[in-house]
């Protein structure tokens, strides 16, 4: 009979799994053999949400056991997983049966250095993120989330600071301290960057992509840039597809362990003051 539990260091070594910093495994073991596993970690330093990075199982009971344990014992509120719409059809069906629902799509693009050309009339400056930018990055990250989950699914200040070397910001040419959007290295397989901006500033996304490509493809001679944009920016999706090669579309699915009573009043979100595999 199989038993579901967190995998310890010995289990990971014995089952020939990779040791990954900041990530853990939950699995089903039967007579010392691993029947299936879930790779997961804390969602952007939230402390109350979990991101599932890999589902190496088709077992509903294992996934339900995982969400039940972590919601009851550790009071985890949300479980998030990103799955490719074409390659992960079976896993999408699996998580749907376990109560997950789609709340967003990510569109992944590829841009090769030889295909790059600058055409945007809007100009922004791309620079490395600094500590003084952290609050503005956190505010934009919150504003980019689906309204229903805006109070919970944003990167914390501590998380951004520890990952600051993975962040670049886009600033106004006339106000270098004003962050309009940002891009960061996504925690996905492969080298991919995720662009984030508030809803009102979504129109500048093409200019941000060009500015980042100039810095990281043309200047640093990288062979290509792979990036993603959330479906919250519907107004620029078609424009991006005219300029860049769409490589894949993924679904972001969420399971709410303790659903809140829906209020007629929408949350204003986290406000301090008046942004991906094939």
Buried (B, 14 or more C-beta within 10 A) or exposed (E): EBEBBBBEEEBBEBBEBEEEEEBBBBBBBEEEEBBBBBBBBBBBBBBEBBBBBBBBBEBEEBBBBBBEBBBEEEEBBBBBBBBBBEEBEEBBEBBEEBBBEBBBBBBBBBBEBEEBEEEBEBEBBBBEBEEEBBBBBBBBBBBBBBEBBBBBBBBBEEBBBEBBEBBBBBBBEEEEEEBBBBBBBBBBEEEBBBBBBBEEBBEBBBBBBBBBBBBBBEEEEBEBBBBBBBBBBEEBBEBBEEBBEEBBBBBBBBBBBEEEEEEEEEEEBBEEEEBBBB
